[in-house]
Amino acid sequence: MIRSLQVARPAKPTVIVGLVLATSFAAAATRPASADEAVAKSILKSMSDYLASQPSIAFTYDSTFDVVTDDGQTLGIASSGTVVLKRPDHVMATRVGGFANVEMLFDGKDVALVDKTADAYVEIALPGSVDHLLQELYDKYGFPLPATDLLASDPYELLMDGVTDIKDLGAGVIGGVECDHLAFRTEAVDWQIFVAQGDEPVPCRYVITSKDIPGSPKYEITLADWQVADDVPETSFTYDDAGGAKKITIEEMRAAASELPPFLKPGAQQ
């Protein structure tokens, strides 16, 4: 069974939903900004500690990443998907966009990347933890998972690396969830994060803007439907080629997993 995390949402006007908010909706939505960097750091650390303390998590997401074409036009490419993580060494993720339908499965020993449209896959021996998987997929194979930084065992350490400026922008609302809005700067990127207020400080939106790329493209991911997934069976994280899918190379999978339409010529991208 996958059961929902009770992230605070505004109650419907005529329905009692049995959910007690720590503060009223009006009060939460008007929390003032703070010039004290310690407040923002504390909120981010609470989010990181909360995520790291969960033995299993699952969420859905909608993401958009900007592509700057060779003629200088900025286009937003959208996709949606799901992520299920069981610490320390199991994760599966899906991504469906206009030009790709892919799945990733990791059981602590092997990682399988699956092109659902072409019924093709590639499997790589990659024993180790989720942290090791995230780093290898990104650095060696060029396959970053959605919200990679947030899936690590210590998101705070990764997120704060190289940060030179911190702002607490007060409150914001994402999908009906009252959030704390934080903004950070590094030499290469600006990034923002919206963290749910209350006892379950999950990230609701994460935005990265690349400053050193012409056009300053951004990547934005909105995360919702947070759940715990402690009863997801082990077999869900292992690829089963019972249907006779075609085995392809990592290079072919990289092309198949591209979110770009074939006619688009990117000049620089996030």
Short mmCIF file of the C-alpha atoms (twelve columns), coordinates in Angstrom:
data_MODEL
# 
_entry.id   MODEL 
# 
loop_
_atom_site.group_PDB 
_atom_site.id 
_atom_site.type_symbol 
_atom_site.label_atom_id 
_atom_site.label_alt_id 
_atom_site.label_comp_id 
_atom_site.label_asym_id 
_atom_site.label_seq_id 
_atom_site.Cartn_x 
_atom_site.Cartn_y 
_atom_site.Cartn_z 
_atom_site.pdbx_PDB_model_num 
ATOM 1   C CA . MET A 1   0.000   0.000   0.000   1 
ATOM 2   C CA . ILE A 2   1.111   3.550   -0.732  1 
ATOM 3   C CA . ARG A 3   -0.321  5.992   1.750   1 
ATOM 4   C CA . SER A 4   -0.428  9.730   1.374   1 
ATOM 5   C CA . LEU A 5   1.702   12.135  3.340   1 
ATOM 6   C CA . GLN A 6   -0.568  14.697  4.951   1 
ATOM 7   C CA . VAL A 7   0.917   17.865  3.474   1 
ATOM 8   C CA . ALA A 8   -1.074  20.838  4.711   1 
ATOM 9   C CA . ARG A 9   -3.583  22.209  2.208   1 
ATOM 10  C CA . PRO A 10  -6.305  24.849  2.653   1 
ATOM 11  C CA . ALA A 11  -9.559  23.205  3.755   1 
ATOM 12  C CA . LYS A 12  -12.583 23.479  1.480   1 
ATOM 13  C CA . PRO A 13  -15.036 26.099  2.796   1 
ATOM 14  C CA . THR A 14  -17.942 23.728  3.525   1 
ATOM 15  C CA . VAL A 15  -16.093 20.500  4.323   1 
ATOM 16  C CA . ILE A 16  -14.281 19.454  7.500   1 
ATOM 17  C CA . VAL A 17  -11.369 17.299  6.354   1 
ATOM 18  C CA . GLY A 18  -9.795  16.432  9.711   1 
ATOM 19  C CA . LEU A 19  -6.586  18.275  8.888   1 
ATOM 20  C CA . VAL A 20  -5.317  20.793  11.425  1 
ATOM 21  C CA . LEU A 21  -2.986  23.431  10.040  1 
ATOM 22  C CA . ALA A 22  -0.270  24.829  12.260  1 
ATOM 23  C CA . THR A 23  -1.326  28.300  11.151  1 
ATOM 24  C CA . SER A 24  -4.303  29.651  9.261   1 
ATOM 25  C CA . PHE A 25  -4.147  29.892  5.492   1 
ATOM 26  C CA . ALA A 26  -4.240  33.663  5.600   1 
ATOM 27  C CA . ALA A 27  -1.435  33.872  8.133   1 
ATOM 28  C CA . ALA A 28  0.760   31.392  6.290   1 
ATOM 29  C CA . ALA A 29  0.319   33.090  2.959   1 
ATOM 30  C CA . THR A 30  1.528   36.410  4.335   1 
ATOM 31  C CA . ARG A 31  4.630   35.292  6.246   1 
ATOM 32  C CA . PRO A 32  7.067   38.183  5.781   1 
ATOM 33  C CA . ALA A 33  10.416  37.856  4.095   1 
ATOM 34  C CA . SER A 34  13.446  37.725  6.356   1 
ATOM 35  C CA . ALA A 35  16.881  39.259  5.900   1 
ATOM 36  C CA . ASP A 36  18.344  36.650  8.232   1 
ATOM 37  C CA . GLU A 37  20.100  33.956  6.182   1 
ATOM 38  C CA . ALA A 38  19.897  31.638  9.180   1 
ATOM 39  C CA . VAL A 39  16.116  31.381  8.757   1 
ATOM 40  C CA . ALA A 40  16.428  30.247  5.140   1 
ATOM 41  C CA . LYS A 41  19.200  27.802  6.020   1 
ATOM 42  C CA . SER A 42  17.111  26.372  8.837   1 
ATOM 43  C CA . ILE A 43  14.112  25.834  6.558   1 
ATOM 44  C CA . LEU A 44  16.268  24.159  3.911   1 
ATOM 45  C CA . LYS A 45  17.974  21.981  6.523   1 
ATOM 46  C CA . SER A 46  14.605  20.913  7.935   1 
ATOM 47  C CA . MET A 47  13.487  19.901  4.439   1 
ATOM 48  C CA . SER A 48  16.710  17.977  3.860   1 
ATOM 49  C CA . ASP A 49  16.548  16.182  7.206   1 
ATOM 50  C CA . TYR A 50  12.906  15.290  6.682   1 
ATOM 51  C CA . LEU A 51  13.502  13.791  3.235   1 
ATOM 52  C CA . ALA A 52  16.592  11.911  4.411   1 
ATOM 53  C CA . SER A 53  14.687  10.466  7.368   1 
ATOM 54  C CA . GLN A 54  12.051  8.848   5.160   1 
ATOM 55  C CA . PRO A 55  12.907  5.216   4.334   1 
ATOM 56  C CA . SER A 56  10.648  5.448   1.303   1 
ATOM 57  C CA . ILE A 57  9.063   8.287   -0.644  1 
ATOM 58  C CA . ALA A 58  7.062   8.689   -3.820  1 
ATOM 59  C CA . PHE A 59  5.837   11.728  -5.719  1 
ATOM 60  C CA . THR A 60  4.579   12.926  -9.065  1 
ATOM 61  C CA . TYR A 61  6.116   15.814  -10.945 1 
ATOM 62  C CA . ASP A 62  5.693   18.232  -13.819 1 
ATOM 63  C CA . SER A 63  8.868   19.712  -15.245 1 
ATOM 64  C CA . THR A 64  9.859   22.283  -17.826 1 
ATOM 65  C CA . PHE A 65  13.344  22.937  -19.124 1 
ATOM 66  C CA . ASP A 66  14.336  25.780  -21.404 1 
ATOM 67  C CA . VAL A 67  16.149  25.303  -24.680 1 
ATOM 68  C CA . VAL A 68  17.792  28.286  -26.347 1 
ATOM 69  C CA . THR A 69  17.827  27.678  -30.094 1 
ATOM 70  C CA . ASP A 70  20.673  28.643  -32.390 1 
ATOM 71  C CA . ASP A 71  18.667  31.699  -33.464 1 
ATOM 72  C CA . GLY A 72  18.251  32.831  -29.838 1 
ATOM 73  C CA . GLN A 73  14.665  31.740  -29.152 1 
ATOM 74  C CA . THR A 74  13.916  30.311  -25.703 1 
ATOM 75  C CA . LEU A 75  11.473  27.394  -25.678 1 
ATOM 76  C CA . GLY A 76  10.090  25.492  -22.691 1 
ATOM 77  C CA . ILE A 77  9.950   21.699  -23.075 1 
ATOM 78  C CA . ALA A 78  7.449   20.063  -20.695 1 
ATOM 79  C CA . SER A 79  7.144   16.548  -19.288 1 
ATOM 80  C CA . SER A 80  5.564   14.714  -16.358 1 
ATOM 81  C CA . GLY A 81  6.327   11.588  -14.384 1 
ATOM 82  C CA . THR A 82  6.679   9.749   -11.098 1 
ATOM 83  C CA . VAL A 83  9.509   8.850   -8.731  1 
ATOM 84  C CA . VAL A 84  9.569   6.087   -6.090  1 
ATOM 85  C CA . LEU A 85  12.587  5.850   -3.777  1 
ATOM 86  C CA . LYS A 86  13.335  3.174   -1.157  1 
ATOM 87  C CA . ARG A 87  16.519  3.828   0.735   1 
ATOM 88  C CA . PRO A 88  19.289  2.945   0.567   1 
ATOM 89  C CA . ASP A 89  19.431  1.373   -2.889  1 
ATOM 90  C CA . HIS A 90  16.133  1.202   -4.795  1 
ATOM 91  C CA . VAL A 91  14.576  3.793   -7.083  1 
ATOM 92  C CA . MET A 92  12.321  3.922   -10.113 1 
ATOM 93  C CA . ALA A 93  11.326  6.920   -12.189 1 
ATOM 94  C CA . THR A 94  9.190   7.622   -15.227 1 
ATOM 95  C CA . ARG A 95  9.145   10.563  -17.618 1 
ATOM 96  C CA . VAL A 96  6.569   11.177  -20.324 1 
ATOM 97  C CA . GLY A 97  6.887   14.108  -22.697 1 
ATOM 98  C CA . GLY A 98  5.935   15.003  -26.223 1 
ATOM 99  C CA . PHE A 99  8.863   13.104  -27.706 1 
ATOM 100 C CA . ALA A 100 9.879   10.509  -25.106 1 
ATOM 101 C CA . ASN A 101 8.333   7.932   -22.777 1 
ATOM 102 C CA . VAL A 102 11.070  6.470   -20.601 1 
ATOM 103 C CA . GLU A 103 11.444  4.543   -17.360 1 
ATOM 104 C CA . MET A 104 14.404  3.939   -15.057 1 
ATOM 105 C CA . LEU A 105 14.617  1.008   -12.620 1 
ATOM 106 C CA . PHE A 106 17.358  0.419   -10.038 1 
ATOM 107 C CA . ASP A 107 17.471  -2.510  -7.612  1 
ATOM 108 C CA . GLY A 108 20.812  -1.814  -5.937  1 
ATOM 109 C CA . LYS A 109 22.703  -3.941  -8.452  1 
ATOM 110 C CA . ASP A 110 21.628  -3.037  -11.988 1 
ATOM 111 C CA . VAL A 111 20.019  0.008   -13.549 1 
ATOM 112 C CA . ALA A 112 17.685  -0.422  -16.508 1 
ATOM 113 C CA . LEU A 113 16.715  2.436   -18.815 1 
ATOM 114 C CA . VAL A 114 13.613  1.629   -20.850 1 
ATOM 115 C CA . ASP A 115 12.221  3.317   -23.965 1 
ATOM 116 C CA . LYS A 116 8.526   2.494   -23.591 1 
ATOM 117 C CA . THR A 117 7.612   3.778   -27.048 1 
ATOM 118 C CA . ALA A 118 10.102  1.618   -28.952 1 
ATOM 119 C CA . ASP A 119 9.983   -1.301  -26.475 1 
ATOM 120 C CA . ALA A 120 13.753  -1.110  -26.065 1 
ATOM 121 C CA . TYR A 121 16.089  -1.056  -23.083 1 
ATOM 122 C CA . VAL A 122 19.673  -0.873  -21.881 1 
ATOM 123 C CA . GLU A 123 20.854  -2.443  -18.625 1 
ATOM 124 C CA . ILE A 124 24.026  -1.455  -16.784 1 
ATOM 125 C CA . ALA A 125 25.664  -3.127  -13.799 1 
ATOM 126 C CA . LEU A 126 25.897  -0.351  -11.227 1 
ATOM 127 C CA . PRO A 127 25.943  -1.827  -7.710  1 
ATOM 128 C CA . GLY A 128 25.736  0.582   -4.797  1 
ATOM 129 C CA . SER A 129 23.539  3.143   -3.115  1 
ATOM 130 C CA . VAL A 130 21.090  5.607   -4.608  1 
ATOM 131 C CA . ASP A 131 23.698  8.351   -4.073  1 
ATOM 132 C CA . HIS A 132 26.181  6.386   -6.189  1 
ATOM 133 C CA . LEU A 133 23.537  5.818   -8.851  1 
ATOM 134 C CA . LEU A 134 22.630  9.508   -9.043  1 
ATOM 135 C CA . GLN A 135 26.242  10.567  -9.473  1 
ATOM 136 C CA . GLU A 136 27.094  7.892   -12.046 1 
ATOM 137 C CA . LEU A 137 23.970  8.475   -14.130 1 
ATOM 138 C CA . TYR A 138 24.661  12.193  -14.288 1 
ATOM 139 C CA . ASP A 139 28.452  12.286  -14.605 1 
ATOM 140 C CA . LYS A 140 29.141  9.167   -16.657 1 
ATOM 141 C CA . TYR A 141 26.003  8.489   -18.656 1 
ATOM 142 C CA . GLY A 142 24.293  11.872  -18.951 1 
ATOM 143 C CA . PHE A 143 20.971  10.707  -17.470 1 
ATOM 144 C CA . PRO A 144 20.047  12.990  -14.554 1 
ATOM 145 C CA . LEU A 145 16.967  11.877  -12.644 1 
ATOM 146 C CA . PRO A 146 14.159  14.356  -11.953 1 
ATOM 147 C CA . ALA A 147 15.017  16.459  -8.876  1 
ATOM 148 C CA . THR A 148 18.335  14.606  -8.517  1 
ATOM 149 C CA . ASP A 149 19.641  16.837  -5.710  1 
ATOM 150 C CA . LEU A 150 16.531  16.204  -3.623  1 
ATOM 151 C CA . LEU A 151 16.842  12.406  -3.794  1 
ATOM 152 C CA . ALA A 152 20.308  12.249  -2.231  1 
ATOM 153 C CA . SER A 153 20.929  11.123  1.337   1 
ATOM 154 C CA . ASP A 154 21.949  14.676  2.305   1 
ATOM 155 C CA . PRO A 155 20.234  17.202  0.004   1 
ATOM 156 C CA . TYR A 156 21.377  20.130  2.155   1 
ATOM 157 C CA . GLU A 157 25.060  19.440  1.541   1 
ATOM 158 C CA . LEU A 158 24.580  19.218  -2.223  1 
ATOM 159 C CA . LEU A 159 22.303  22.230  -2.466  1 
ATOM 160 C CA . MET A 160 24.497  24.513  -0.352  1 
ATOM 161 C CA . ASP A 161 27.701  23.711  -2.233  1 
ATOM 162 C CA . GLY A 162 29.043  26.961  -3.702  1 
ATOM 163 C CA . VAL A 163 26.176  29.146  -2.437  1 
ATOM 164 C CA . THR A 164 27.198  32.809  -2.210  1 
ATOM 165 C CA . ASP A 165 23.871  34.525  -1.478  1 
ATOM 166 C CA . ILE A 166 20.695  33.470  0.351   1 
ATOM 167 C CA . LYS A 167 17.275  35.118  0.490   1 
ATOM 168 C CA . ASP A 168 14.166  34.210  2.465   1 
ATOM 169 C CA . LEU A 169 11.330  35.564  0.315   1 
ATOM 170 C CA . GLY A 170 8.553   34.770  2.769   1 
ATOM 171 C CA . ALA A 171 5.510   32.716  1.828   1 
ATOM 172 C CA . GLY A 172 4.194   31.357  -1.441  1 
ATOM 173 C CA . VAL A 173 1.497   28.884  -2.442  1 
ATOM 174 C CA . ILE A 174 2.121   25.979  -4.839  1 
ATOM 175 C CA . GLY A 175 -0.819  23.793  -5.812  1 
ATOM 176 C CA . GLY A 176 -2.766  24.946  -2.764  1 
ATOM 177 C CA . VAL A 177 0.109   24.141  -0.383  1 
ATOM 178 C CA . GLU A 178 1.481   26.962  1.779   1 
ATOM 179 C CA . CYS A 179 5.243   27.112  1.262   1 
ATOM 180 C CA . ASP A 180 8.336   28.978  2.364   1 
ATOM 181 C CA . HIS A 181 9.999   30.558  -0.682  1 
ATOM 182 C CA . LEU A 182 13.809  30.552  -0.602  1 
ATOM 183 C CA . ALA A 183 16.303  31.823  -3.184  1 
ATOM 184 C CA . PHE A 184 20.008  31.028  -3.487  1 
ATOM 185 C CA . ARG A 185 22.860  32.063  -5.769  1 
ATOM 186 C CA . THR A 186 26.088  30.398  -6.848  1 
ATOM 187 C CA . GLU A 187 28.632  31.537  -9.401  1 
ATOM 188 C CA . ALA A 188 27.000  29.523  -12.191 1 
ATOM 189 C CA . VAL A 189 23.307  29.312  -11.258 1 
ATOM 190 C CA . ASP A 190 20.496  30.950  -9.342  1 
ATOM 191 C CA . TRP A 191 18.049  28.540  -7.764  1 
ATOM 192 C CA . GLN A 192 14.809  28.773  -5.836  1 
ATOM 193 C CA . ILE A 193 12.901  26.267  -3.766  1 
ATOM 194 C CA . PHE A 194 9.409   26.276  -2.262  1 
ATOM 195 C CA . VAL A 195 9.180   24.158  0.905   1 
ATOM 196 C CA . ALA A 196 5.838   23.114  2.405   1 
ATOM 197 C CA . GLN A 197 5.154   24.660  5.795   1 
ATOM 198 C CA . GLY A 198 4.265   22.454  8.754   1 
ATOM 199 C CA . ASP A 199 5.423   19.104  10.068  1 
ATOM 200 C CA . GLU A 200 6.158   17.622  6.635   1 
ATOM 201 C CA . PRO A 201 8.479   20.117  4.906   1 
ATOM 202 C CA . VAL A 202 8.600   18.536  1.459   1 
ATOM 203 C CA . PRO A 203 9.798   20.512  -1.583  1 
ATOM 204 C CA . CYS A 204 6.929   21.647  -3.803  1 
ATOM 205 C CA . ARG A 205 8.864   23.473  -6.525  1 
ATOM 206 C CA . TYR A 206 12.538  23.688  -7.484  1 
ATOM 207 C CA . VAL A 207 13.822  26.143  -10.095 1 
ATOM 208 C CA . ILE A 208 17.364  26.391  -11.481 1 
ATOM 209 C CA . THR A 209 18.461  29.254  -13.750 1 
ATOM 210 C CA . SER A 210 21.788  28.960  -15.572 1 
ATOM 211 C CA . LYS A 211 23.567  32.314  -15.553 1 
ATOM 212 C CA . ASP A 212 26.587  31.350  -17.635 1 
ATOM 213 C CA . ILE A 213 24.577  30.173  -20.668 1 
ATOM 214 C CA . PRO A 214 23.292  32.740  -23.191 1 
ATOM 215 C CA . GLY A 215 19.591  33.320  -22.665 1 
ATOM 216 C CA . SER A 216 19.742  32.159  -19.017 1 
ATOM 217 C CA . PRO A 217 17.683  28.982  -19.538 1 
ATOM 218 C CA . LYS A 218 15.948  27.497  -16.529 1 
ATOM 219 C CA . TYR A 219 14.777  24.104  -15.311 1 
ATOM 220 C CA . GLU A 220 11.631  24.011  -13.192 1 
ATOM 221 C CA . ILE A 221 10.093  20.997  -11.483 1 
ATOM 222 C CA . THR A 222 6.879   21.005  -9.463  1 
ATOM 223 C CA . LEU A 223 6.487   18.054  -7.079  1 
ATOM 224 C CA . ALA A 224 3.152   16.850  -5.713  1 
ATOM 225 C CA . ASP A 225 1.229   13.871  -4.328  1 
ATOM 226 C CA . TRP A 226 3.947   13.055  -1.796  1 
ATOM 227 C CA . GLN A 227 3.539   9.563   -0.358  1 
ATOM 228 C CA . VAL A 228 5.416   6.902   1.542   1 
ATOM 229 C CA . ALA A 229 5.969   3.731   -0.443  1 
ATOM 230 C CA . ASP A 230 7.158   1.219   2.120   1 
ATOM 231 C CA . ASP A 231 5.099   -1.651  0.706   1 
ATOM 232 C CA . VAL A 232 6.167   -1.377  -2.937  1 
ATOM 233 C CA . PRO A 233 7.460   -4.885  -3.821  1 
ATOM 234 C CA . GLU A 234 11.133  -5.443  -4.590  1 
ATOM 235 C CA . THR A 235 10.255  -6.727  -8.056  1 
ATOM 236 C CA . SER A 236 8.980   -3.270  -9.010  1 
ATOM 237 C CA . PHE A 237 12.577  -2.029  -9.135  1 
ATOM 238 C CA . THR A 238 13.897  -4.782  -11.419 1 
ATOM 239 C CA . TYR A 239 13.419  -4.814  -15.183 1 
ATOM 240 C CA . ASP A 240 11.632  -7.885  -16.556 1 
ATOM 241 C CA . ASP A 241 12.236  -8.498  -20.246 1 
ATOM 242 C CA . ALA A 242 9.432   -11.034 -20.514 1 
ATOM 243 C CA . GLY A 243 8.022   -9.282  -23.566 1 
ATOM 244 C CA . GLY A 244 11.160  -9.585  -25.678 1 
ATOM 245 C CA . ALA A 245 12.146  -5.914  -25.767 1 
ATOM 246 C CA . LYS A 246 15.058  -4.900  -27.976 1 
ATOM 247 C CA . LYS A 247 18.386  -4.348  -26.225 1 
ATOM 248 C CA . ILE A 248 20.117  -1.164  -27.375 1 
ATOM 249 C CA . THR A 249 23.260  0.806   -26.550 1 
ATOM 250 C CA . ILE A 250 23.507  3.635   -24.055 1 
ATOM 251 C CA . GLU A 251 24.053  6.053   -26.953 1 
ATOM 252 C CA . GLU A 252 20.837  4.887   -28.630 1 
ATOM 253 C CA . MET A 253 18.972  5.222   -25.345 1 
ATOM 254 C CA . ARG A 254 20.309  8.727   -24.836 1 
ATOM 255 C CA . ALA A 255 18.899  9.716   -28.222 1 
ATOM 256 C CA . ALA A 256 15.580  7.970   -27.536 1 
ATOM 257 C CA . ALA A 257 15.224  9.676   -24.155 1 
ATOM 258 C CA . SER A 258 15.781  13.175  -25.532 1 
ATOM 259 C CA . GLU A 259 12.969  15.585  -24.777 1 
ATOM 260 C CA . LEU A 260 13.725  17.640  -27.878 1 
ATOM 261 C CA . PRO A 261 11.746  17.417  -31.127 1 
ATOM 262 C CA . PRO A 262 13.990  16.157  -33.937 1 
ATOM 263 C CA . PHE A 263 13.738  19.398  -35.907 1 
ATOM 264 C CA . LEU A 264 14.924  21.590  -33.025 1 
ATOM 265 C CA . LYS A 265 18.493  22.837  -33.120 1 
ATOM 266 C CA . PRO A 266 19.595  23.894  -29.631 1 
ATOM 267 C CA . GLY A 267 22.354  26.449  -29.374 1 
ATOM 268 C CA . ALA A 268 22.768  26.199  -25.598 1 
ATOM 269 C CA . GLN A 269 20.500  24.579  -23.056 1 
ATOM 270 C CA . GLN A 270 19.982  24.009  -19.335 1 
# 
